Amino acid sequence: MTHKHLLFIFFITIISCERETCYSCKSYELATYNQDLNDYEEEFEMCEFDGIWDRVNWIDDEAIQGATLSFIDFDEYTIGFRAIENNDLDGDGIDNWEDDDFDGDSIPNNNDIINDLLANQTIQELIVCSENGK
């Protein structure tokens, strides 16, 4: 290949690459969400081509017209939902795998026949994102 061919292939590659959009996002636990966008659980950055993006169920404003999220401006925000593992079932600040009593009933795990929190192993989150630079 000549130098001109290599240069041509290089420019075609650069032109054909799709630029990904990155977002500043905040997560809200659906069980306790109070419609206050300033009262969030976590703040993070997410890009369209990273592994997190595909784990969120993204919605548009047509999907929820008149619903409880209708106060959110869809021209400004991108909205989605995701399910994540609840690492602290009893909310005592100790991760489940290190917690001797992960359901908080004062009975050690190895003696606990009935676990009251098995149904709460997943947290449903609302994800609210805005494009970086907006």
N, C-alpha and C positions, 0 to 999 in steps of 0.2 A: 504494500500500500504506500501511496505517496503521502507526503506531508499534507497536501491539500485534502486528500481523502480523510485522513485522521482528523484534521481540523473541522471538516464538514460533519463528520460523525459526532464530534464533541459538541458542536453547536446544536445539532438536531437533538441530542440527548438533553442538553440544558433547556431547550425550548419546550420539549415534550414533557418535562417533569412538572407534575402538578404541585403547586405550592399548598401546603397544608395550613389550615387556619387553627390558631391556638386561642384558648379561652381562659379567662379567670373564672373559677367556679367556687360555689359554696354549697355545702350539703346541709340538709335539714332532716331530722328524724320525723317521719310522718306521724308517729304516735303522739308527738308533743309539739308539732308545728303550729304556731299561733299567727301566721300570716305576717310576721315581722321579718323582713329580709335582713335586718341587722342582727337577729338572734339566731346565728348559724352554729352548727356543730364543728365544721372543718372548712378551711379555705385551701384551695389547691389550683394548679394549672393543669389543663388537659388539652391535647392536640388531637385533631381528627384521625391521625394515623397511628396513634399510640395504642397500647393494649387496653387502656381504661375506656376509651371511647365506645368500643363495641360491647362493653358490659352494661351500658346505660340504654334504657328504652326511651328514645327521644320522641317528643310529641310536638304537634304544632297547634296554633291557636284555634284551628277549625275543630280539633278533637275535643276541646273543652269549653266551647262557647257557653257562657252562663254557669259554668261549674265553679267549684270553690277556688280554683286558681285563676279565675277570670280577671282578678285585679292585677295580675302580672302583665307588663307590657311586652308582648311578643316581638315587637320591633326592636326592643332593646335587649331582651334576654332569650336564651335558648334553654328549654326546660326538658327535663327527663326524670326518670325514676330508675333506681337500682336496688338490688337486694344485697346486703353484705352480712358477713358473719358477725354475730354478737359475741365479742371476746370477753365480756364481763356480764354474765347473765344476772347476777344479783346486784350489780351496780355498786360494789364495795371498793372498787379501784384495784382489785387484784384480778389479773387475767385468769380465765377459767382453768387453764392447764397448770397454774401454780396455786389455785385456790382450794384449800382443804374442804371447803363447804361452798361450792359454786352456786347453790340455789338459795343460800342465806337463811336456811331454816334451823340453824344451830345443830344440825346432825351432820357429822363428818361424812364425806362422799362414800367412803368404804362401808358405812353402816346405813346409808340412806337408801331404802327400798323404793320410795316414791319421790320422784323429782318433779317439783311443781313448775319448773321453768323450761322443760324440754321443748315446749312449743314456741319459746321465744329465742331460738337459736339464730334467727335471721332478723335483721333490722331492715325495714323498708325506708328508703331515703328519697327525698326530693332533691334534685340537682338543678341549680339555677346558675347559668353561665352567661357571661358577656364577652364579646370578642375583645382580645387584647388590643389596646389602642383606641377603643371606643369610649 
